[in-house]
Amino acid sequence: MRRVLSVAMVATLMLAAGVVSRAVALDEDRAAAIAELRSLAQSTRTAEMRTDHLEGSIAIAEKDTAARAAVLEVRPAFVVEIAALREAMEGADGKIDTSAHRAAAMSAQASVLAERKDPATVIAATATVHSLIDRVGQDVGNWEAAQYAAPSGPAWSSSGPDGFARVRAALDRVGGGGVGLYESASCAGGTAPACANSSGYIKYRADIVGWSADQLNWAMAHELAHIYQFRVWGALTSSDVYRSSFGGDPEFLANCMAVVRGYPGPIGCDSEQQAWASGIWVGAVR
């Protein structure tokens, strides 16, 4: 009986051991399957991320290509305006100073050459050049009108031809080539050494022919500034910046405009005022 029980117990233990062994094997297989599934899922996620990245890169490249194409599409109009401005300035040679117009055009051209994505920048630069063409035309028209609106009689009296030539040279030097110049003692009843007329010419008092070159250059730059102020007078006197930064004083503004041209006088101005005043030289009231 004991032997039978022993055999039965051994058989039971062996059976249990087999079950446990099988369970362990199944657990190991299950763990391996789970690990494989996790690896597969990670590979899938990695592939999806790569696909998303590739699709994003393609979208960015397509957008960049479209932007560049849009910029190239509007560039020809800018080139046409630049050519027209060059022709206008050639026609203005000997009549008006176009250095400020040329500088503004070169600035616009630099912005166009640097732009790769935003066609609005090119369109704005094109509009700027077009406005410069209009300004050159207006300036030439004003110059031509001034030739007929100038005072009658000789350009000098007591200052003599040499004195007149010295003042004339100073006016030409500061950019007033073609602007009418006449000797007169009528500026502010004779108390002012020089003055500008809204018709586009400048008068000077005879004694300034003895001024130093720097003083004479400043005086002519100052009066020439008034000529340019007259051309935008309505917009200028309506400008909030003109009132807040210059006190609505055309004399102060003229001094600052002379500084911009490189001919400082007894009264200076800061960099922000100079930046704003420079616009008047090209007919821009910002």
KOLKE-301039 format. One record per residue (C-alpha): x, y, z; residue in one letter. Coordinates in steps of 0.5 Angstrom, whole numbers, plus 2048, in hexadecimal, padded with zeros to 3 digits. Layout:
pator c1 X c2 Y c3 Z resn A
...
***
This chain:
pator c1 800 c2 800 c3 800 resn M
pator c1 806 c2 805 c3 802 resn R
pator c1 809 c2 803 c3 7FB resn R
pator c1 803 c2 805 c3 7F7 resn V
pator c1 802 c2 80B c3 7FB resn L
pator c1 809 c2 80D c3 7FA resn S
pator c1 809 c2 80C c3 7F2 resn V
pator c1 802 c2 810 c3 7F2 resn A
pator c1 806 c2 816 c3 7F6 resn M
pator c1 80C c2 815 c3 7F1 resn V
pator c1 807 c2 815 c3 7EB resn A
pator c1 803 c2 81B c3 7EE resn T
pator c1 80A c2 81F c3 7EF resn L
pator c1 80D c2 81E c3 7E8 resn M
pator c1 806 c2 820 c3 7E5 resn L
pator c1 806 c2 826 c3 7E9 resn A
pator c1 80D c2 828 c3 7E7 resn A
pator c1 80B c2 827 c3 7E0 resn G
pator c1 806 c2 82B c3 7E1 resn V
pator c1 80A c2 831 c3 7E4 resn V
pator c1 80F c2 830 c3 7DF resn S
pator c1 80A c2 831 c3 7D9 resn R
pator c1 808 c2 837 c3 7DD resn A
pator c1 80E c2 83A c3 7DD resn V
pator c1 810 c2 838 c3 7D6 resn A
pator c1 809 c2 83B c3 7D4 resn L
pator c1 80B c2 842 c3 7D8 resn D
pator c1 811 c2 842 c3 7D5 resn E
pator c1 80E c2 841 c3 7CE resn D
pator c1 809 c2 847 c3 7D0 resn R
pator c1 80E c2 84B c3 7D2 resn A
pator c1 812 c2 84B c3 7CC resn A
pator c1 80C c2 84C c3 7C8 resn A
pator c1 80B c2 852 c3 7CB resn I
pator c1 812 c2 855 c3 7CB resn A
pator c1 811 c2 853 c3 7C3 resn E
pator c1 80B c2 857 c3 7C3 resn L
pator c1 80E c2 85D c3 7C7 resn R
pator c1 814 c2 85D c3 7C2 resn S
pator c1 80F c2 85D c3 7BC resn L
pator c1 80B c2 862 c3 7BF resn A
pator c1 811 c2 867 c3 7C0 resn Q
pator c1 813 c2 865 c3 7B9 resn S
pator c1 80D c2 867 c3 7B6 resn T
pator c1 80D c2 86E c3 7BA resn R
pator c1 814 c2 86F c3 7B8 resn T
pator c1 812 c2 86E c3 7B1 resn A
pator c1 80C c2 873 c3 7B2 resn E
pator c1 810 c2 878 c3 7B5 resn M
pator c1 815 c2 878 c3 7AF resn R
pator c1 80F c2 878 c3 7AA resn T
pator c1 80C c2 87E c3 7AE resn D
pator c1 813 c2 881 c3 7AE resn H
pator c1 814 c2 880 c3 7A6 resn L
pator c1 80D c2 883 c3 7A5 resn E
pator c1 80E c2 889 c3 7A9 resn G
pator c1 815 c2 88A c3 7A5 resn S
pator c1 811 c2 889 c3 79F resn I
pator c1 80C c2 88E c3 7A1 resn A
pator c1 811 c2 893 c3 7A3 resn I
pator c1 815 c2 892 c3 79D resn A
pator c1 80F c2 893 c3 798 resn E
pator c1 80D c2 899 c3 79C resn K
pator c1 814 c2 89C c3 79B resn D
pator c1 814 c2 89B c3 794 resn T
pator c1 80D c2 89E c3 793 resn A
pator c1 80F c2 8A4 c3 797 resn A
pator c1 815 c2 8A5 c3 793 resn R
pator c1 811 c2 8A4 c3 78D resn A
pator c1 80D c2 8AA c3 78F resn A
pator c1 813 c2 8AE c3 790 resn V
pator c1 815 c2 8AD c3 789 resn L
pator c1 80F c2 8AE c3 786 resn E
pator c1 80E c2 8B6 c3 789 resn V
pator c1 816 c2 8B7 c3 788 resn R
pator c1 815 c2 8B9 c3 780 resn P
pator c1 811 c2 8BF c3 782 resn A
pator c1 816 c2 8C2 c3 787 resn F
pator c1 81B c2 8C1 c3 781 resn V
pator c1 817 c2 8C5 c3 77D resn V
pator c1 816 c2 8CB c3 782 resn E
pator c1 81D c2 8CB c3 783 resn I
pator c1 81E c2 8CC c3 77C resn A
pator c1 819 c2 8D2 c3 77B resn A
pator c1 81C c2 8D5 c3 781 resn L
pator c1 823 c2 8D5 c3 77E resn R
pator c1 820 c2 8D8 c3 778 resn E
pator c1 81D c2 8DD c3 77C resn A
pator c1 823 c2 8DF c3 780 resn M
pator c1 827 c2 8E0 c3 77A resn E
pator c1 822 c2 8E5 c3 777 resn G
pator c1 823 c2 8E8 c3 77E resn A
pator c1 82A c2 8E9 c3 77D resn D
pator c1 82C c2 8F0 c3 77E resn G
pator c1 826 c2 8F2 c3 780 resn K
pator c1 825 c2 8EF c3 787 resn I
pator c1 829 c2 8EB c3 78C resn D
pator c1 827 c2 8E4 c3 78C resn T
pator c1 82C c2 8E1 c3 791 resn S
pator c1 827 c2 8E0 c3 796 resn A
pator c1 822 c2 8DD c3 791 resn H
pator c1 828 c2 8D8 c3 78F resn R
pator c1 829 c2 8D6 c3 796 resn A
pator c1 822 c2 8D4 c3 797 resn A
pator c1 822 c2 8D0 c3 791 resn A
pator c1 828 c2 8CD c3 793 resn M
pator c1 825 c2 8CB c3 79A resn S
pator c1 81F c2 8C8 c3 796 resn A
pator c1 823 c2 8C4 c3 792 resn Q
pator c1 827 c2 8C1 c3 797 resn A
pator c1 821 c2 8BF c3 79B resn S
pator c1 81E c2 8BC c3 794 resn V
pator c1 825 c2 8B8 c3 793 resn L
pator c1 825 c2 8B5 c3 79A resn A
pator c1 81D c2 8B3 c3 79A resn E
pator c1 81C c2 8AC c3 799 resn R
pator c1 815 c2 8AA c3 79C resn K
pator c1 811 c2 8B0 c3 79D resn D
pator c1 80E c2 8B3 c3 796 resn P
pator c1 80B c2 8B9 c3 79A resn A
pator c1 812 c2 8BC c3 79B resn T
pator c1 813 c2 8BC c3 794 resn V
pator c1 80D c2 8BF c3 792 resn I
pator c1 80E c2 8C5 c3 798 resn A
pator c1 815 c2 8C6 c3 795 resn A
pator c1 812 c2 8C7 c3 78E resn T
pator c1 80D c2 8CC c3 790 resn A
pator c1 812 c2 8D0 c3 794 resn T
pator c1 816 c2 8D0 c3 78D resn V
pator c1 810 c2 8D2 c3 789 resn H
pator c1 80F c2 8D8 c3 78F resn S
pator c1 816 c2 8DA c3 78D resn L
pator c1 815 c2 8DA c3 786 resn I
pator c1 80F c2 8DF c3 788 resn D
pator c1 813 c2 8E3 c3 78C resn R
pator c1 818 c2 8E4 c3 787 resn V
pator c1 813 c2 8E6 c3 782 resn G
pator c1 810 c2 8EB c3 787 resn Q
pator c1 817 c2 8EE c3 789 resn D
pator c1 819 c2 8EF c3 782 resn V
pator c1 812 c2 8F2 c3 781 resn G
pator c1 813 c2 8F7 c3 787 resn N
pator c1 81A c2 8F9 c3 784 resn W
pator c1 818 c2 8FA c3 77D resn E
pator c1 812 c2 8FF c3 780 resn A
pator c1 817 c2 902 c3 785 resn A
pator c1 81B c2 904 c3 77F resn Q
pator c1 815 c2 909 c3 77C resn Y
pator c1 813 c2 90B c3 783 resn A
pator c1 81A c2 90E c3 785 resn A
pator c1 81B c2 915 c3 786 resn P
pator c1 81C c2 91A c3 780 resn S
pator c1 823 c2 91D c3 77F resn G
pator c1 82A c2 91B c3 781 resn P
pator c1 82C c2 916 c3 786 resn A
pator c1 830 c2 91A c3 78A resn W
pator c1 832 c2 921 c3 78B resn S
pator c1 836 c2 923 c3 791 resn S
pator c1 839 c2 91C c3 792 resn S
pator c1 83C c2 91C c3 78B resn G
pator c1 83D c2 917 c3 786 resn P
pator c1 843 c2 913 c3 78A resn D
pator c1 83E c2 914 c3 791 resn G
pator c1 838 c2 911 c3 78D resn F
pator c1 83D c2 90B c3 78A resn A
pator c1 83F c2 90A c3 791 resn R
pator c1 838 c2 909 c3 794 resn V
pator c1 836 c2 905 c3 78E resn R
pator c1 83B c2 900 c3 78F resn A
pator c1 839 c2 8FF c3 796 resn A
pator c1 832 c2 8FE c3 794 resn L
pator c1 834 c2 8F9 c3 78E resn D
pator c1 839 c2 8F6 c3 793 resn R
pator c1 833 c2 8F4 c3 798 resn V
pator c1 82E c2 8F1 c3 793 resn G
pator c1 82B c2 8F8 c3 790 resn G
pator c1 82D c2 8F7 c3 789 resn G
pator c1 828 c2 8FA c3 785 resn G
pator c1 825 c2 8FE c3 78A resn V
pator c1 824 c2 906 c3 789 resn G
pator c1 829 c2 90A c3 78D resn L
pator c1 828 c2 912 c3 78D resn Y
pator c1 82B c2 917 c3 792 resn E
pator c1 826 c2 91B c3 796 resn S
pator c1 826 c2 91F c3 79C resn A
pator c1 81E c2 91D c3 79D resn S
pator c1 81F c2 917 c3 7A1 resn C
pator c1 81B c2 919 c3 7A7 resn A
pator c1 81C c2 920 c3 7A6 resn G
pator c1 823 c2 91F c3 7A5 resn G
pator c1 824 c2 91C c3 7AC resn T
pator c1 825 c2 915 c3 7A9 resn A
pator c1 82B c2 913 c3 7A5 resn P
pator c1 828 c2 90F c3 7A1 resn A
pator c1 821 c2 90C c3 79F resn C
pator c1 81D c2 907 c3 79B resn A
pator c1 817 c2 909 c3 797 resn N
pator c1 811 c2 904 c3 796 resn S
pator c1 812 c2 905 c3 78E resn S
pator c1 818 c2 901 c3 78F resn G
pator c1 81E c2 906 c3 78F resn Y
pator c1 823 c2 909 c3 794 resn I
pator c1 825 c2 910 c3 796 resn K
pator c1 82B c2 912 c3 79A resn Y
pator c1 82E c2 918 c3 79D resn R
pator c1 834 c2 91B c3 79A resn A
pator c1 838 c2 91B c3 7A0 resn D
pator c1 838 c2 913 c3 7A1 resn I
pator c1 83D c2 912 c3 79B resn V
pator c1 842 c2 914 c3 7A0 resn G
pator c1 840 c2 90E c3 7A5 resn W
pator c1 844 c2 908 c3 7A6 resn S
pator c1 843 c2 902 c3 7A1 resn A
pator c1 840 c2 8FE c3 7A7 resn D
pator c1 83B c2 904 c3 7A9 resn Q
pator c1 839 c2 905 c3 7A1 resn L
pator c1 838 c2 8FD c3 7A0 resn N
pator c1 834 c2 8FD c3 7A6 resn W
pator c1 830 c2 903 c3 7A4 resn A
pator c1 82E c2 900 c3 79D resn M
pator c1 82D c2 8F9 c3 7A0 resn A
pator c1 828 c2 8FD c3 7A5 resn H
pator c1 824 c2 901 c3 79F resn E
pator c1 824 c2 8FB c3 79B resn L
pator c1 821 c2 8F7 c3 7A0 resn A
pator c1 81B c2 8FC c3 7A0 resn H
pator c1 81A c2 8FB c3 799 resn I
pator c1 819 c2 8F4 c3 79A resn Y
pator c1 815 c2 8F5 c3 7A0 resn Q
pator c1 810 c2 8F9 c3 79B resn F
pator c1 80F c2 8F4 c3 797 resn R
pator c1 80C c2 8EF c3 79C resn V
pator c1 809 c2 8F5 c3 7A0 resn W
pator c1 802 c2 8F3 c3 7A1 resn G
pator c1 804 c2 8EC c3 7A4 resn A
pator c1 80A c2 8EF c3 7A8 resn L
pator c1 806 c2 8F4 c3 7AC resn T
pator c1 800 c2 8EE c3 7AD resn S
pator c1 806 c2 8E9 c3 7B0 resn S
pator c1 805 c2 8E8 c3 7B7 resn D
pator c1 80D c2 8E6 c3 7B7 resn V
pator c1 80E c2 8ED c3 7B4 resn Y
pator c1 80B c2 8F0 c3 7BA resn R
pator c1 80D c2 8EB c3 7BF resn S
pator c1 815 c2 8EB c3 7BD resn S
pator c1 816 c2 8F1 c3 7BA resn F
pator c1 811 c2 8F6 c3 7BE resn G
pator c1 80E c2 8F7 c3 7B7 resn G
pator c1 814 c2 8FC c3 7B5 resn D
pator c1 816 c2 8FC c3 7AE resn P
pator c1 81D c2 8FF c3 7B0 resn E
pator c1 81E c2 8F9 c3 7B5 resn F
pator c1 81C c2 8F4 c3 7B0 resn L
pator c1 821 c2 8F8 c3 7AB resn A
pator c1 827 c2 8F8 c3 7AF resn N
pator c1 826 c2 8F0 c3 7B0 resn C
pator c1 825 c2 8EF c3 7A9 resn M
pator c1 82B c2 8F3 c3 7A8 resn A
pator c1 82F c2 8EE c3 7AD resn V
pator c1 82C c2 8E8 c3 7A9 resn V
pator c1 830 c2 8EB c3 7A3 resn R
pator c1 836 c2 8EB c3 7A6 resn G
pator c1 836 c2 8F3 c3 7A8 resn Y
pator c1 835 c2 8F4 c3 7AF resn P
pator c1 833 c2 8FB c3 7B2 resn G
pator c1 833 c2 8FE c3 7B9 resn P
pator c1 82D c2 8FA c3 7BA resn I
pator c1 82D c2 8F2 c3 7BA resn G
pator c1 828 c2 8ED c3 7BB resn C
pator c1 828 c2 8E5 c3 7BD resn D
pator c1 828 c2 8DF c3 7B9 resn S
pator c1 821 c2 8DE c3 7B9 resn E
pator c1 81F c2 8E5 c3 7B7 resn Q
pator c1 825 c2 8E4 c3 7B1 resn Q
pator c1 821 c2 8DE c3 7AF resn A
pator c1 81B c2 8E1 c3 7AF resn W
pator c1 81D c2 8E7 c3 7AB resn A
pator c1 821 c2 8E3 c3 7A6 resn S
pator c1 81A c2 8E1 c3 7A3 resn G
pator c1 819 c2 8E9 c3 7A1 resn I
pator c1 81E c2 8E9 c3 79D resn W
pator c1 81B c2 8E3 c3 798 resn V
pator c1 814 c2 8E6 c3 799 resn G
pator c1 812 c2 8E1 c3 79F resn A
pator c1 80E c2 8E4 c3 7A5 resn V
pator c1 80E c2 8DD c3 7AA resn R
***
